[in-house]
């Protein structure tokens, strides 16, 4: 299928008009319901709490209920691939996203797909933290096929949505797998205080150190992993550790992110290296538990109003359940298998999803390349 030929057949002789997001006949901007809540003040619940790039938490209550598109107001992780999210049902939106949807004349899912290819850079203001103001956002134009025939217009939009959504089914399956994994993980790791002994991290890990290198060492080249506050390590030509360790990011957007490594490596001064577990706990169980709950602990205990970070006393005070060694091994084995099905390159879905994502982006660009009148006339 060639997207341009398909569009020609789908549109026939019908025209396409471009409508700005500020046109209330076609779009609704529901920003008035947004409400930011500091991590320390959020009430745990089942409602997704959306920030600029993703779901940041699950809380009680909601600010919106319905089908919406969330456009980052500021803080998008990428300006070239601007953050666009699709939300259904009850959700909570903070003040870092614009909340928009189509009226009866526009399929909100169609709006989502189209906004995913918009170049937002010309609409952004500010320097280091680029901002999409509402005043700029309302000037963004969206193509509306057959605006004079709403029924035909929605049929065309729905057909484009149907095709594009078909490419995202595997991504949906992965999301479901991850939710299942989190559910079973929480079931397996949910210990009552009276059922097992609890110890602090400082009691069960004999060595907790920070790295020594600063940002000047973040230069690619070398054979040794250099763990920083980013999710993936660099490679440099020196090492300071030669052991089996868990490396925890101490601040930044990836605060609480955890890497595991065995061998020679180096670490940034704002990361924590955990090594030499006591006989009470296995490295595998400790890694599993930290991945599940450490980040939430950090968000809860960081100072109000500050950028989340972790200190040595905070880390040492983190509580860990200590079931029997047999139970630790059983839990790790179950979750490792589930994690492999969800995330492994060889056993799971990611490679197929990557291919589908590329197909989706290819056809999305073709199917949503509606010509403007000045382009046709030229």
C-alpha positions as CSV (number, residue, x, y, z in Angstrom):
1,X,0.0,0.0,0.0
2,X,1.3,3.4,-0.9
3,X,0.0,6.0,1.5
4,X,-0.4,8.8,-1.1
5,X,-2.4,6.6,-3.5
6,X,-4.5,5.4,-0.7
7,X,-5.2,8.9,0.4
8,X,-6.2,9.8,-3.1
9,X,-8.7,7.0,-3.2
10,X,-10.0,7.7,0.2
11,X,-10.5,11.4,-0.4
12,X,-11.7,11.2,-4.0
13,X,-12.5,14.7,-5.0
14,X,-13.1,15.9,-1.5
15,X,-11.1,18.8,-0.3
16,X,-9.0,19.1,2.9
17,X,-9.1,22.2,5.1
18,X,-6.7,23.1,7.8
19,X,-8.1,24.1,11.1
20,X,-6.2,25.6,14.0
21,X,-6.4,24.0,17.5
22,X,-7.9,27.2,18.7
23,X,-11.0,26.6,16.5
24,X,-13.6,25.6,19.0
25,X,-15.9,24.1,16.4
26,X,-13.3,21.3,15.9
27,X,-11.3,21.2,19.1
28,X,-11.7,21.5,22.9
29,X,-8.9,22.6,25.1
30,X,-9.5,21.4,28.6
31,X,-6.5,22.9,30.5
32,X,-8.7,24.4,33.2
33,X,-9.0,21.1,35.0
34,X,-5.2,20.5,35.4
35,X,-3.8,20.3,38.9
36,X,-0.2,19.7,39.8
37,X,0.4,17.8,43.1
38,X,3.9,17.3,44.7
39,X,4.9,13.7,44.9
40,X,4.9,13.8,48.7
41,X,1.3,15.0,48.8
42,X,-0.2,12.5,46.3
43,X,-2.7,10.0,47.6
44,X,-1.9,6.5,46.2
45,X,-4.6,5.1,44.0
46,X,-5.4,3.7,40.6
47,X,-5.7,6.8,38.5
48,X,-2.7,7.6,36.2
49,X,-1.0,10.9,37.0
50,X,0.4,12.4,33.8
51,X,3.4,14.6,33.4
52,X,5.0,16.0,30.3
53,X,6.4,12.7,29.1
54,X,4.7,9.8,30.8
55,X,2.6,8.5,33.7
56,X,4.5,9.7,36.8
57,X,2.4,8.1,39.5
58,X,-1.0,6.5,40.3
59,X,-3.3,8.5,42.6
60,X,-6.7,8.8,44.1
61,X,-9.2,11.1,42.2
62,X,-9.0,12.5,38.7
63,X,-8.9,15.8,36.8
64,X,-10.4,14.6,33.6
65,X,-12.6,11.7,32.3
66,X,-12.8,10.9,28.6
67,X,-10.6,10.6,25.6
68,X,-7.9,13.3,25.3
69,X,-4.5,14.0,23.8
70,X,-1.9,15.4,26.1
71,X,0.7,17.7,24.6
72,X,3.8,18.6,26.6
73,X,3.7,22.3,27.7
74,X,7.3,22.2,28.8
75,X,9.8,19.5,29.7
76,X,9.4,17.3,26.6
77,X,12.2,14.7,26.6
78,X,12.8,15.5,22.9
79,X,12.0,18.6,21.0
80,X,12.3,16.9,17.6
81,X,10.1,14.0,18.7
82,X,7.8,16.0,20.8
83,X,5.9,14.3,23.6
84,X,2.3,13.5,22.7
85,X,0.3,11.1,24.9
86,X,-3.2,9.5,24.5
87,X,-5.3,9.2,27.6
88,X,-8.7,7.4,28.0
89,X,-11.0,7.2,31.0
90,X,-10.3,8.9,34.3
91,X,-6.8,10.4,34.7
92,X,-5.0,13.2,36.5
93,X,-3.1,15.9,34.4
94,X,-0.5,18.1,35.9
95,X,0.3,21.6,34.6
96,X,3.1,20.4,32.3
97,X,0.7,19.1,29.7
98,X,-2.0,20.7,27.5
99,X,-5.2,18.7,27.5
100,X,-7.0,18.7,24.1
101,X,-9.6,16.6,22.2
102,X,-11.7,16.7,19.1
103,X,-15.3,17.7,19.1
104,X,-18.0,15.7,17.3
105,X,-16.3,16.7,14.0
106,X,-12.9,15.3,14.8
107,X,-11.8,11.8,15.9
108,X,-9.5,12.4,18.9
109,X,-7.4,9.3,18.0
110,X,-6.9,10.9,14.5
111,X,-5.8,14.1,16.2
112,X,-3.3,12.1,18.3
113,X,-1.8,10.4,15.3
114,X,-1.5,13.7,13.4
115,X,0.1,15.6,16.3
116,X,2.7,12.9,16.5
117,X,4.2,14.1,13.2
118,X,3.9,17.9,13.9
119,X,7.1,19.9,14.1
120,X,6.6,21.8,17.3
121,X,9.9,23.6,17.3
122,X,8.6,26.7,15.5
123,X,5.9,27.1,18.2
124,X,8.2,26.8,21.2
125,X,9.5,29.7,23.3
126,X,12.2,29.9,26.0
127,X,15.7,28.7,26.2
128,X,16.9,25.6,28.1
129,X,13.4,24.5,29.0
130,X,11.4,25.2,25.9
131,X,7.8,25.9,26.4
132,X,4.7,25.5,24.3
133,X,2.3,28.2,25.5
134,X,-1.4,27.9,24.9
135,X,-1.2,31.1,22.8
136,X,1.2,29.3,20.5
137,X,-0.5,25.9,20.6
138,X,-3.8,27.3,19.3
139,X,-2.0,28.3,16.0
140,X,-1.1,24.7,15.2
141,X,-3.1,23.5,12.2
142,X,-4.7,20.1,11.8
143,X,-6.0,18.8,8.4
144,X,-9.7,18.1,8.3
145,X,-10.9,16.0,5.3
146,X,-14.3,16.8,3.9
147,X,-15.2,19.5,6.4
148,X,-18.5,20.1,4.7
149,X,-19.5,16.5,5.1
150,X,-19.0,15.6,8.8
151,X,-20.1,12.0,8.3
152,X,-17.7,11.4,5.4
153,X,-15.0,13.2,7.2
154,X,-15.2,11.0,10.3
155,X,-15.3,7.9,8.1
156,X,-12.0,9.0,6.5
157,X,-10.4,9.8,9.8
158,X,-11.6,6.4,11.3
159,X,-10.1,4.5,8.4
160,X,-6.7,6.2,8.8
161,X,-6.9,5.5,12.5
162,X,-7.8,1.8,11.9
163,X,-4.7,1.3,9.7
164,X,-2.3,3.1,12.0
165,X,-3.6,1.4,15.1
166,X,-3.0,-2.0,13.5
167,X,0.7,-1.3,13.7
168,X,0.5,-0.5,17.4
169,X,-1.1,-3.7,18.6
170,X,2.1,-5.3,19.6
171,X,3.0,-2.3,21.6
172,X,-0.3,-2.6,23.4
173,X,0.5,-6.3,24.1
174,X,3.8,-5.3,25.6
175,X,2.1,-2.7,27.8
176,X,-0.3,-5.4,29.0
177,X,2.6,-7.8,29.6
178,X,4.3,-5.1,31.7
179,X,1.2,-4.5,33.7
180,X,0.9,-8.2,34.3
181,X,4.5,-8.4,35.4
182,X,4.1,-5.5,37.8
183,X,0.9,-7.2,39.2
184,X,2.7,-10.5,39.9
185,X,5.8,-8.8,41.1
186,X,3.8,-6.9,43.7
187,X,2.0,-10.0,44.7
188,X,5.2,-11.9,45.2
189,X,7.0,-9.0,47.0
190,X,4.1,-8.0,49.2
191,X,5.2,-9.1,52.7
192,X,3.4,-8.2,55.9
193,X,5.6,-6.8,58.6
194,X,4.9,-9.7,60.9
195,X,5.5,-12.4,58.2
196,X,9.2,-11.8,57.6
197,X,12.1,-10.1,59.1
198,X,12.8,-6.6,57.8
199,X,16.3,-5.0,57.6
200,X,17.6,-1.8,56.3
201,X,19.8,-1.6,53.2
202,X,22.7,-0.5,55.3
203,X,22.3,-3.7,57.4
204,X,22.3,-6.2,54.4
205,X,24.8,-4.5,52.1
206,X,28.4,-4.4,53.4
207,X,29.7,-1.9,50.9
208,X,27.8,1.2,49.8
209,X,30.0,3.8,48.0
210,X,29.6,6.7,45.7
211,X,31.5,6.9,42.5
212,X,34.4,9.4,42.2
213,X,34.4,10.7,38.6
214,X,32.7,13.9,37.6
215,X,31.1,15.0,34.3
216,X,34.5,15.6,32.6
217,X,34.9,11.8,32.4
218,X,31.7,11.4,30.2
219,X,33.7,10.9,27.0
220,X,33.0,7.9,24.9
221,X,36.0,5.6,24.3
222,X,37.4,2.7,26.2
223,X,36.4,-0.8,27.3
224,X,35.0,-0.2,30.8
225,X,31.4,0.8,31.5
226,X,31.1,4.2,33.2
227,X,27.8,4.4,35.1
228,X,26.3,7.9,35.3
229,X,22.9,9.3,36.2
230,X,21.7,8.3,32.7
231,X,20.0,5.0,32.0
232,X,22.8,3.6,29.9
233,X,26.5,3.7,30.7
234,X,29.3,5.3,28.7
235,X,32.6,3.5,27.9
236,X,35.9,4.9,29.2
237,X,39.4,3.6,29.6
238,X,39.7,3.5,33.4
239,X,38.0,1.5,36.1
240,X,37.6,1.9,39.9
241,X,35.6,-1.2,40.8
242,X,36.0,-4.8,40.0
243,X,33.1,-6.6,41.6
244,X,29.5,-7.7,41.3
245,X,27.4,-4.6,42.1
246,X,24.1,-2.8,41.8
247,X,24.6,0.8,40.7
248,X,21.9,3.4,41.6
249,X,21.5,6.8,40.0
250,X,21.4,9.4,42.7
251,X,19.7,12.3,41.0
252,X,18.5,13.8,37.7
253,X,15.6,12.6,35.6
254,X,16.7,9.0,36.0
255,X,17.0,9.2,39.8
256,X,16.6,5.7,41.2
257,X,17.4,4.0,38.0
258,X,19.3,0.7,38.7
259,X,22.0,-1.1,36.7
260,X,23.6,-4.4,37.5
261,X,27.1,-5.2,36.5
262,X,29.8,-7.8,37.3
263,X,33.4,-7.0,36.4
264,X,35.5,-3.9,36.0
265,X,33.6,-0.6,35.8
266,X,33.6,3.0,36.9
267,X,31.0,5.3,38.4
268,X,29.9,8.9,38.5
269,X,30.2,10.8,41.8
270,X,26.4,11.0,42.1
271,X,25.8,7.3,41.8
272,X,25.8,4.7,44.5
273,X,27.6,1.4,44.2
274,X,26.1,-1.5,46.3
275,X,28.3,-4.6,46.7
276,X,29.1,-7.5,49.0
277,X,25.7,-8.5,50.3
278,X,25.4,-10.2,53.7
279,X,24.4,-13.8,53.9
280,X,20.8,-12.8,54.7
281,X,20.0,-11.7,51.2
282,X,20.9,-12.7,47.6
283,X,22.1,-10.1,45.1
284,X,19.3,-11.3,42.7
285,X,16.5,-10.7,45.3
286,X,18.0,-7.3,46.3
287,X,18.1,-6.2,42.7
288,X,14.5,-7.3,42.1
289,X,13.2,-5.5,45.2
290,X,15.2,-2.3,44.5
291,X,13.9,-2.1,40.9
292,X,10.4,-2.5,42.1
293,X,10.3,0.0,44.9
294,X,13.4,2.2,45.4
295,X,12.3,5.0,43.0
296,X,8.9,5.4,44.7
297,X,10.8,5.6,48.1
298,X,13.1,8.3,46.7
299,X,10.2,10.4,45.4
300,X,8.4,10.1,48.7
301,X,11.4,11.1,50.8
302,X,13.0,13.9,48.7
303,X,12.6,17.3,50.1
304,X,9.3,19.1,49.1
305,X,9.8,21.4,46.2
306,X,13.2,20.1,45.3
307,X,14.5,18.0,42.4
308,X,14.3,14.4,43.5
309,X,17.6,13.0,44.7
310,X,18.9,10.4,47.1
311,X,21.4,10.8,50.0
312,X,23.5,8.1,51.6
313,X,21.3,8.1,54.8
314,X,18.2,7.8,52.8
315,X,19.6,4.8,50.9
316,X,20.9,3.1,53.9
317,X,17.5,3.4,55.6
318,X,15.5,1.8,52.8
319,X,13.8,-1.3,54.3
320,X,14.1,-4.7,52.7
321,X,12.0,-7.8,53.6
322,X,14.2,-10.9,54.3
323,X,12.3,-14.1,53.4
324,X,14.1,-17.5,53.5
325,X,16.9,-18.0,50.9
326,X,14.7,-20.6,49.2
327,X,11.8,-18.1,48.9
328,X,14.1,-15.5,47.6
329,X,15.4,-17.8,44.9
330,X,11.8,-18.9,44.0
331,X,10.6,-15.3,43.6
332,X,13.7,-14.2,41.5
333,X,13.3,-17.3,39.2
334,X,9.6,-16.5,38.6
335,X,10.1,-12.8,37.9
336,X,13.2,-13.4,35.8
337,X,11.2,-15.6,33.4
338,X,8.4,-13.1,33.2
339,X,10.8,-10.2,32.7
340,X,12.5,-12.2,29.9
341,X,9.2,-12.7,28.1
342,X,8.5,-9.0,28.4
343,X,11.9,-7.4,27.8
344,X,14.4,-9.8,26.4
345,X,15.6,-9.1,22.9
346,X,15.8,-12.8,22.1
347,X,12.8,-14.2,24.0
348,X,10.3,-11.4,24.0
349,X,8.6,-8.8,21.8
350,X,10.9,-5.8,21.6
351,X,12.5,-6.6,18.2
352,X,9.2,-7.2,16.5
353,X,7.8,-4.1,18.2
354,X,10.7,-2.0,16.9
355,X,10.0,-3.2,13.3
356,X,6.3,-2.5,13.7
357,X,7.1,1.0,15.1
358,X,9.1,1.8,12.0
359,X,6.3,0.5,9.8
360,X,3.8,2.6,11.8
361,X,5.9,5.8,11.5
362,X,6.4,5.2,7.7
363,X,2.7,4.8,7.0
364,X,1.7,7.5,9.5
365,X,3.9,10.0,7.6
366,X,2.3,8.9,4.3
367,X,-1.3,8.7,5.4
368,X,-1.2,12.0,7.2
369,X,0.6,14.0,4.5
370,X,-2.4,16.0,3.5
371,X,-1.4,18.7,1.0
372,X,-2.1,22.4,1.7
373,X,-3.7,24.6,-0.9
374,X,-0.6,26.6,-1.5
375,X,1.4,23.4,-2.0
376,X,-1.2,22.1,-4.6
377,X,-1.3,25.5,-6.4
378,X,2.5,25.6,-6.4
